[in-house]
Amino acid sequence: MYYDAYVSTKRALQRVAILFVLIVVSCFSATLVNAANNAGGKCSKVGVTTNSGSKTLKCTKVGKNLVWVVQSNKSGSGSGASGSGSSSSGAQPTSQKDIPAIIQNWGFNLADFNSSTGMAGDMLIKGVVPPTFTGATAAEDNAMYRHLIGVIGEIVRGAVEPQLAFIVPLGTSVISMVTGTVCDVPKLYSNDYSIRIAPPGMACMQGGAYILFEHEHVLAPSVKVGDKVTAGQKIAIASDYNPHWKAKGLGIIETGVFFSKKGSNAPWHACLTSYLDPSKKTAMLSTFSKALAAWETERSDASLYNESAMSPVGCYTTEEMTDSNKGTG
């Protein structure tokens, strides 16, 4: 009897020990999964989906990397951006959903690609050959320069890109994306400028405003802080700061949507294409898609962009993004 009790007790203790080990392993595994399954984090199999809090993530090929991409919520709920109308309340936003959808253009004249001229509005596509590099970092450098249009959410040297980038001919006119007030014209590290415009109803303050539509890497700014501008008005020309593109007669402009979120000291960015004016959105996204396709055709490389992973077109993520706000170009 005592032996039976001993054996029974021993087996019970073994079961407890095994259960304890299983719980520890399970918790450890969950910690590893949760650490990896974040937007922008690495994943291993294309198409696999997982949940991260209230978000659904999908393993997607972005460039040469497999990363988790947040799937947009078609109903308009969740963390995705939706825009809040034609003007701002003037209050500090609590999230990107407080940003008004008022963007009228891409910051320059981008039109449907014309195969006869090789142009998409002011953007030259036909005949453009990206800079190429040799040396220890050649693969990374060549990958960085393979895009004529850089999209939001792309992983660039380990960081999530928060702005659109357009490679355009030197001297290309930069136009205001929105109607609003110029609140900041800082000189950048690249010896060029950013023109940052607040939406109607949003007051300027020292260093900018709570919401700013950015036209970054520009030269010869023709506006100053306090000026009222209208969408489509010329405000500068594209920058020539990148020597590799400049050698090919091309400059650059980056555009973005900045906001200062209530309760946070960090600078935030949102997916720009989520804030297109509803009356222009369909046409603008169609033009953008045609430019991406034209560049892929020009380079004979259909893998340059993965539009199926963009929602909306131009953004691999609609998550709120924070960075050093010093530019990534």
NUVEX-264385 format. One record per residue: x, y, z of N, C-alpha, C in turn. Coordinates in steps of 0.1 Angstrom, whole numbers, always signed. Atoms other than C-alpha are relative to their C-alpha. Layout:
<atoms>
X, Y, Z, X, Y, Z, X, Y, Z
...
</atoms>
This chain:
<atoms>
+8, -12, +0, +0, +0, +0, +9, +12, +0
-9, -12, +0, +28, +24, +9, +7, +1, -13
-7, -1, +14, +46, +14, -23, -9, +6, -10
+10, -5, +10, +14, +20, -43, -1, +15, +2
+2, -14, -3, +10, +54, -26, +13, +8, -4
-13, -6, +4, +47, +62, -32, +0, +1, -15
+0, -1, +15, +44, +53, -69, -10, +10, -5
+10, -10, +4, +12, +73, -72, +4, +14, +2
-5, -14, -3, +28, +103, -55, +11, +3, -10
-12, -3, +9, +59, +100, -77, -5, +3, -14
+5, -3, +14, +38, +98, -109, -7, +14, +0
+6, -13, +0, +18, +128, -98, +10, +11, +0
-11, -11, +1, +50, +148, -92, +6, +1, -14
-6, +0, +14, +63, +137, -126, -10, +8, -9
+10, -7, +9, +30, +149, -142, +1, +15, +2
-1, -15, -3, +33, +183, -124, +13, +6, -6
-13, -5, +6, +70, +186, -135, -1, +1, -15
+1, -1, +14, +61, +178, -171, -9, +11, -4
+9, -11, +3, +32, +202, -170, +7, +14, +1
-8, -12, -2, +55, +229, -156, +9, +3, -12
-9, -1, +11, +80, +223, -184, -8, +5, -12
+8, -4, +11, +53, +225, -210, -5, +15, +0
+4, -14, -2, +40, +258, -196, +11, +9, -3
-12, -9, +2, +75, +273, -196, +3, +1, -14
-4, +0, +14, +82, +262, -231, -11, +7, -8
+10, -7, +7, +48, +275, -243, +1, +15, +1
-1, -15, -2, +53, +309, -227, +12, +5, -7
-12, -5, +7, +88, +311, -241, -2, +1, -15
+3, +0, +14, +76, +302, -276, -9, +11, -4
+9, -11, +3, +48, +327, -274, +7, +13, +0
-8, -13, -1, +73, +354, -264, +8, +2, -12
-8, -1, +13, +95, +346, -294, -9, +3, -12
+9, -3, +12, +65, +346, -318, -4, +15, +1
+5, -14, -1, +52, +379, -304, +11, +10, -3
-12, -9, +3, +87, +394, -306, +2, +2, -15
-2, +0, +14, +89, +385, -343, -12, +5, -8
+12, -3, +8, +53, +390, -354, -4, +15, +2
+3, -14, +0, +54, +428, -356, +1, +5, -14
-1, -6, +13, +48, +450, -386, +14, +4, -3
-13, -3, +4, +81, +453, -404, +10, -11, +4
-8, +11, -5, +95, +422, -386, +2, -11, -11
-3, +10, +10, +110, +393, -405, -10, -12, +1
+8, +12, +0, +89, +363, -415, +6, -10, -9
-7, +11, +8, +97, +330, -433, -8, -5, -12
+8, +7, +11, +68, +320, -456, -10, +10, -6
+10, -10, +6, +49, +343, -481, -14, -5, +1
+14, +3, +0, +12, +344, -476, -5, -4, +14
+4, +4, -13, +11, +332, -440, -5, +12, +8
+6, -11, -8, -11, +354, -417, +1, -4, +14
+0, +2, -14, -10, +359, -380, -7, +12, +6
+6, -12, -7, -26, +382, -354, +10, +5, +10
-9, -7, -10, -7, +408, -334, -9, +10, +7
+10, -9, -7, -31, +423, -309, -13, +0, -8
+12, -1, +8, -60, +436, -329, +3, +1, -15
-4, -2, +14, -41, +437, -362, +3, -14, -6
-3, +12, +8, -38, +410, -389, +13, +3, -8
-12, -2, +8, -3, +406, -404, +1, -11, -10
-2, +10, +10, +6, +389, -436, +15, +0, -4
-14, +1, +5, +40, +376, -446, +1, +3, -15
+0, -6, +13, +49, +396, -477, +14, +2, -5
-14, -3, +5, +79, +399, -500, +0, +15, -4
-2, -14, +2, +90, +435, -499, +14, +2, -5
-14, +0, +5, +120, +440, -522, +5, -15, +0
-6, +13, -1, +142, +410, -514, -3, -6, +14
+3, +5, -14, +129, +406, -478, -14, -5, +2
+13, +4, -4, +101, +387, -463, -3, +7, +14
+3, -7, -12, +84, +409, -437, -15, -1, +3
+14, +0, -3, +51, +411, -418, -6, +14, -4
+7, -12, +5, +27, +437, -434, -14, +0, +6
+13, -2, -5, -4, +450, -417, -10, +0, -11
+10, +0, +10, -35, +442, -437, -10, +11, +4
+9, -11, -3, -58, +471, -441, -14, -5, +3
+13, +4, -4, -92, +470, -425, -10, +7, -9
+8, -6, +10, -117, +476, -453, -12, +7, +6
+12, -6, -6, -145, +486, -429, +4, +14, +6
-4, -13, -5, -124, +516, -418, +3, +0, +15
-3, +0, -14, -120, +505, -382, +15, -5, +2
-14, +4, -3, -87, +495, -365, +10, +11, -1
-10, -10, +0, -54, +512, -369, +3, +7, -13
-2, -6, +13, -56, +520, -406, -5, +14, -1
+4, -14, +1, -58, +556, -417, -13, +1, -9
+12, -2, +8, -90, +570, -432, -2, +14, -4
+2, -14, +4, -88, +607, -433, -12, +6, +7
+11, -5, -8, -111, +631, -415, -8, +12, -6
+7, -10, +6, -126, +654, -441, +9, +10, -7
-7, -10, +8, -115, +686, -459, +8, +10, +8
-7, -9, -8, -101, +705, -430, +3, -6, +13
-3, +5, -13, -86, +701, -396, -7, +8, +11
+6, -7, -11, -102, +709, -363, +9, +10, +7
-10, -8, -7, -70, +726, -352, +6, -6, +12
-5, +7, -13, -65, +703, -322, +11, -10, -4
-10, +10, +2, -36, +680, -317, -6, -13, -2
+6, +13, +3, -44, +647, -333, +3, -11, +11
-2, +11, -9, -48, +616, -311, +5, -12, -8
-5, +10, +8, -41, +594, -340, +0, +5, -15
+0, -4, +14, -36, +595, -378, -14, +1, -6
+14, -2, +5, -74, +593, -382, -5, +14, +0
+4, -14, +0, -75, +630, -374, +6, +8, -11
-7, -7, +11, -55, +639, -405, -11, +2, -11
+10, -2, +10, -78, +654, -432, +5, -5, -14
-3, +5, +14, -79, +638, -467, -1, +11, -10
+1, -12, +9, -70, +669, -488, +10, +0, -10
-11, +0, +10, -41, +659, -510, -5, +0, -14
+5, -2, +14, -47, +671, -546, +9, -5, -11
-10, +5, +10, -15, +659, -564, +12, -6, +8
-11, +8, -6, +18, +641, -558, +12, +9, +4
-11, -9, -3, +39, +672, -552, +8, +5, -12
-5, -4, +13, +48, +675, -588, -10, -5, -11
+9, +4, +11, +31, +669, -622, +3, -14, -4
-1, +14, +3, +27, +631, -623, -13, -3, -8
+12, +3, +8, +4, +621, -652, +2, -14, -6
-1, +14, +6, -4, +588, -670, +12, -1, -10
-12, +3, +8, +27, +573, -687, -4, +1, -15
+1, -1, +15, +30, +582, -724, +11, -8, -6
-10, +8, +6, +49, +555, -742, +7, +7, -12
-6, -7, +11, +56, +578, -771, +11, +10, +4
-9, -10, -6, +73, +605, -750, +10, -6, +10
-8, +6, -11, +86, +582, -723, -2, +7, +13
+2, -8, -11, +72, +606, -698, -13, -4, +7
+12, +1, -8, +47, +603, -670, -2, +14, +6
+0, -14, -4, +39, +640, -667, +14, +6, -1
-14, -5, +0, +72, +656, -656, +10, -11, +4
-9, +11, -3, +87, +622, -647, +5, -7, -12
-6, +8, +11, +111, +607, -672, +2, -14, +4
-1, +14, -3, +109, +569, -673, +8, -7, -11
-6, +6, +11, +120, +558, -708, +15, +4, -1
-14, -3, +2, +158, +555, -711, +8, +2, +13
-7, -3, -13, +166, +561, -674, +6, -13, +4
-8, +11, -5, +193, +538, -661, +5, +3, +14
-4, -3, -13, +198, +537, -623, +16, +0, +2
-14, +1, -3, +233, +543, -609, +3, -14, +5
-5, +13, -4, +253, +511, -603, +13, +1, +8
-11, -1, -10, +279, +504, -576, +8, -13, +0
-9, +12, -2, +308, +480, -570, +5, +1, +15
-6, +0, -13, +326, +471, -538, -8, -8, +10
+6, +8, -10, +317, +456, -505, -15, +1, +3
+14, -3, -3, +283, +472, -502, -8, +1, -13
+6, -1, +13, +274, +469, -539, -14, -5, +0
+13, +6, +0, +244, +446, -534, -10, +9, +7
+9, -9, -8, +228, +469, -508, -2, +13, -8
+1, -13, +7, +236, +501, -528, -9, -2, -12
+8, +2, +13, +222, +487, -561, -14, -2, +3
+14, +3, -4, +191, +475, -543, -7, +14, +4
+6, -13, -4, +185, +510, -529, -3, +9, -12
+2, -9, +12, +188, +527, -563, -8, -6, -11
+7, +6, +11, +167, +504, -583, -14, +5, -3
+13, -5, +2, +135, +523, -578, +0, +15, -4
+2, -14, +4, +124, +555, -596, -10, +6, +9
+9, -5, -10, +96, +558, -572, +2, -9, +13
-1, +7, -13, +102, +549, -535, -13, +0, +7
+13, +0, -6, +71, +537, -517, +1, -1, +15
+1, -1, -14, +61, +541, -481, -1, -15, +6
+0, +13, -6, +68, +511, -458, +10, -10, -5
-11, +8, +5, +96, +497, -478, +11, +0, +10
-11, +1, -10, +125, +485, -457, +13, +4, -7
-12, -6, +5, +156, +506, -464, +10, +0, +10
-11, +2, -10, +187, +495, -446, -5, -2, +14
+5, +4, -13, +167, +480, -418, -11, +9, +6
+10, -10, -5, +143, +510, -414, -12, +1, -9
+13, -1, +8, +107, +515, -426, +0, +14, -5
+0, -13, +7, +106, +543, -452, -14, +7, +3
+13, -7, -3, +79, +569, -440, -4, +9, -11
+3, -10, +10, +79, +590, -472, +0, -6, -14
-2, +3, +14, +74, +587, -509, +12, +7, -6
-11, -6, +7, +104, +594, -531, -2, -1, -15
+2, -1, +14, +103, +605, -567, +13, +5, -7
-12, -4, +8, +133, +607, -591, -5, +7, -12
+6, -8, +11, +126, +634, -616, +12, +8, -6
-10, -9, +7, +146, +656, -641, +4, +12, +8
-4, -12, -7, +167, +684, -626, -8, +12, -4
+8, -12, +3, +147, +716, -623, -15, -2, -1
+15, +2, +0, +113, +699, -621, -7, +8, +10
+8, -8, -9, +87, +721, -605, -6, -8, +11
+6, +6, -12, +76, +712, -570, -13, +8, +3
+13, -8, -2, +39, +721, -564, -6, -5, +13
+7, +3, -13, +19, +722, -532, -10, -11, -1
+10, +11, +0, +0, +690, -525, -14, +4, +5
+12, -3, -7, -26, +708, -505, -2, +16, +0
+2, -14, -3, -42, +742, -499, +1, +1, +15
-2, -2, -15, -31, +755, -465, +10, +11, +2
-9, -11, -4, -5, +776, -447, +14, -6, +2
-14, +5, -2, +33, +772, -449, +4, +3, +14
-3, -1, -14, +44, +766, -413, +15, -2, +3
-14, +3, -3, +80, +755, -417, +8, -1, -13
-9, +1, +12, +108, +759, -443, +14, -3, +5
-13, +2, -6, +138, +743, -426, +10, -4, -11
-11, +4, +9, +172, +739, -443, +5, -14, +6
-2, +13, -4, +181, +702, -442, +15, -3, +0
-14, +5, +0, +214, +682, -437, +6, +0, -14
-4, +2, +14, +215, +678, -475, +2, +13, -7
-2, -14, +5, +219, +716, -480, -12, +4, -10
+12, -4, +7, +184, +718, -495, -11, +3, +11
+11, -5, -9, +149, +725, -479, -11, -10, +0
+13, +7, +0, +117, +710, -468, -11, +11, +2
+11, -10, -2, +84, +730, -472, -11, -8, +6
+9, +7, -7, +59, +719, -447, -13, +8, +2
+12, -8, +1, +23, +730, -450, -11, -6, +8
+11, +4, -8, -5, +728, -425, -14, +1, -7
+13, -1, +6, -41, +721, -435, -8, +12, +4
+9, -11, -5, -69, +747, -433, -5, -3, +14
+5, +2, -14, -80, +752, -397, +11, -3, +10
-11, +4, -9, -46, +743, -383, +10, +12, +1
-9, -11, -2, -25, +771, -368, +14, -4, +0
-15, +2, -1, +13, +774, -372, +4, +2, +14
-6, -3, -13, +34, +773, -341, +15, -1, -3
-15, +0, +2, +72, +775, -336, +4, -14, -4
-6, +12, +5, +88, +748, -357, -10, -8, -8
+9, +7, +8, +57, +738, -376, -15, +1, +4
+14, +1, -4, +22, +726, -367, -3, -15, +3
+3, +14, -4, +4, +695, -354, -1, -10, -12
+1, +8, +12, -2, +682, -389, +7, +8, -12
-7, -7, +11, +21, +690, -419, +1, -9, -12
-2, +7, +13, +22, +679, -455, +13, +4, -5
-15, -2, +3, +59, +676, -464, +3, +0, -15
-6, +0, +13, +76, +685, -496, +15, +2, +3
-14, +0, -5, +112, +675, -488, +10, -2, -11
-11, -1, +10, +145, +679, -506, -4, +8, -12
+4, -9, +10, +136, +709, -526, +10, +12, +0
-8, -11, +2, +156, +739, -539, -8, +12, -4
+6, -13, +4, +148, +776, -545, -15, +1, +4
+14, -1, -4, +117, +777, -523, -5, +15, -2
+6, -13, +3, +94, +805, -534, -10, +5, +10
+10, -3, -11, +73, +806, -502, +7, +1, +13
-6, -1, -13, +80, +815, -466, -11, -3, +10
+9, +3, -11, +65, +807, -432, -11, +11, +1
+12, -9, -1, +30, +822, -429, -7, +2, -13
+7, -1, +13, +22, +822, -467, -11, -10, -1
+11, +8, +4, -11, +809, -478, +3, -6, -14
-2, +6, +13, -8, +784, -507, -12, -7, -4
+10, +8, +5, -32, +766, -529, +6, -12, -7
-5, +13, +6, -29, +730, -542, +3, +3, -14
-4, -2, +14, -10, +730, -574, +9, +12, -2
-8, -12, +1, +9, +762, -567, +15, -4, +0
-14, +3, +0, +46, +761, -576, +7, +6, +13
-7, -4, -12, +67, +763, -544, +15, -2, +0
-15, +3, +1, +102, +751, -554, +3, -8, -12
-4, +10, +11, +122, +728, -577, +6, -12, +7
-5, +12, -6, +134, +693, -571, +15, +2, +4
-14, -1, -5, +167, +689, -552, +10, -8, -9
-11, +7, +7, +200, +679, -568, +10, -6, +9
-10, +3, -10, +216, +668, -536, +6, -14, -1
-6, +14, +1, +221, +631, -545, +9, +0, -12
-10, -1, +11, +253, +630, -566, -1, -11, -10
+1, +11, +10, +246, +597, -582, -11, +2, -10
+11, -3, +9, +213, +607, -596, +3, +13, -8
-3, -13, +7, +225, +642, -604, +9, -2, -12
-9, +3, +11, +252, +627, -626, -7, -4, -13
+8, +5, +11, +224, +613, -647, -11, +11, -4
+10, -10, +3, +205, +646, -649, -13, +0, +7
+13, +2, -7, +180, +637, -623, +1, +5, +15
+1, -5, -14, +169, +651, -589, -10, -8, +7
+9, +8, -9, +147, +640, -561, -9, +9, +7
+9, -6, -10, +117, +650, -541, -7, -11, +8
+7, +9, -9, +102, +633, -511, -12, +7, +6
+12, -6, -5, +67, +638, -499, -5, -9, +11
+5, +7, -12, +51, +628, -466, -11, +7, +7
+11, -5, -9, +24, +633, -440, +6, -1, +14
-5, +0, -14, +38, +643, -406, -11, +4, +10
+9, -5, -10, +18, +646, -374, +6, -2, +14
-4, +0, -14, +24, +653, -337, -11, -6, +8
+11, +7, -7, +4, +628, -317, -1, +4, +15
+2, -4, -14, -11, +638, -284, +5, -11, +9
-5, +9, -10, +7, +622, -255, +14, -6, -4
-13, +5, +5, +39, +615, -276, +9, +11, -3
-10, -10, +4, +71, +635, -280, +7, -4, -13
-7, +5, +12, +81, +615, -311, -7, +6, -12
+6, -4, +13, +76, +627, -347, -7, -12, -7
+8, +11, +6, +50, +605, -366, -2, +3, -14
+4, -1, +14, +43, +598, -402, -11, -10, -3
+11, +8, +4, +13, +583, -419, +1, -3, -15
+0, +4, +15, +7, +566, -453, -7, +11, -8
+4, -12, +7, +4, +596, -476, -12, -4, -9
+11, +3, +9, -19, +578, -501, -14, -3, +7
+12, +1, -7, -45, +574, -474, -8, +13, +1
+5, -13, -3, -51, +611, -474, -2, +8, -13
+4, -6, +13, -59, +618, -511, -14, +5, +1
+14, -5, +1, -89, +640, -518, -9, -10, -6
+9, +10, +5, -118, +616, -523, -4, +2, -15
+4, -2, +14, -127, +633, -556, +11, -2, -10
-12, +2, +9, -92, +627, -570, +7, -13, +2
-7, +12, -4, -82, +595, -553, +1, -11, -10
+0, +11, +10, -92, +570, -580, +9, +3, -11
-8, -4, +11, -75, +589, -608, +15, +1, +4
-13, -1, -5, -44, +596, -587, +7, -13, +2
-5, +14, -2, -39, +560, -577, +2, -7, -13
-2, +7, +13, -44, +548, -612, +12, +5, -7
-12, -6, +6, -17, +572, -625, +12, -5, +7
-11, +5, -8, +6, +561, -597, +3, -14, -4
-2, +14, +4, +1, +524, -606, +6, -1, -14
-6, +0, +14, +8, +531, -643, +14, +4, +0
-15, -4, +0, +41, +548, -634, +8, -12, +6
-7, +12, -5, +51, +518, -613, +2, -11, -11
+0, +11, +10, +42, +494, -641, +10, +4, -12
-8, -5, +11, +60, +516, -667, +15, -2, +4
-13, +2, -5, +92, +515, -646, +4, -15, +0
-3, +15, +0, +90, +477, -642, +2, -5, -14
-2, +4, +14, +86, +474, -680, +13, +5, -5
-12, -6, +4, +115, +498, -686, +12, -8, +5
-12, +8, -6, +138, +477, -663, -2, -15, -3
+2, +15, +3, +123, +443, -675, +1, -8, +13
+0, +6, -13, +118, +435, -638, -13, +2, +7
+13, -1, -6, +83, +427, -626, +0, -1, +15
-1, +2, -14, +95, +422, -591, +4, +13, +8
-4, -12, -7, +104, +458, -584, -10, +5, +10
+10, -4, -9, +71, +465, -568, -10, -12, +2
+10, +11, -3, +45, +442, -551, -13, +7, +4
+13, -8, -2, +12, +461, -556, -10, -8, +8
+9, +8, -7, -7, +432, -541, +2, +2, +15
-2, -2, -14, +9, +440, -508, -2, +15, +4
+2, -14, -3, +1, +477, -510, -15, +2, +1
+14, -3, -2, -32, +489, -496, -1, +12, +9
+2, -3, +14, -37, +516, -507, +14, +0, -8
-12, -1, +8, -12, +518, -536, +9, +10, +5
-10, -10, -5, +20, +535, -526, +4, -3, +14
-4, +3, -14, +21, +521, -491, +0, -15, +3
+0, +14, -5, +32, +487, -478, -5, -1, +14
+7, +0, -13, +18, +497, -444, -8, +12, +2
+7, -12, -4, -8, +520, -430, +1, +2, +15
-3, -3, -14, +6, +518, -395, +6, +14, +2
-7, -13, -4, +16, +550, -378, +15, -3, +1
-15, +3, +0, +54, +553, -383, +7, +12, +7
-8, -10, -6, +79, +572, -362, +15, -2, -4
-14, +0, +4, +115, +581, -371, +7, +12, +6
-8, -11, -5, +142, +606, -364, -4, +13, -6
+5, -11, +7, +125, +630, -388, +11, +9, -6
-11, -7, +6, +159, +639, -402, +1, -4, -15
+0, +4, +14, +151, +624, -436, +7, -13, -2
-7, +13, +3, +161, +590, -451, +6, +0, -13
-5, +0, +14, +173, +601, -485, +15, -1, +0
</atoms>
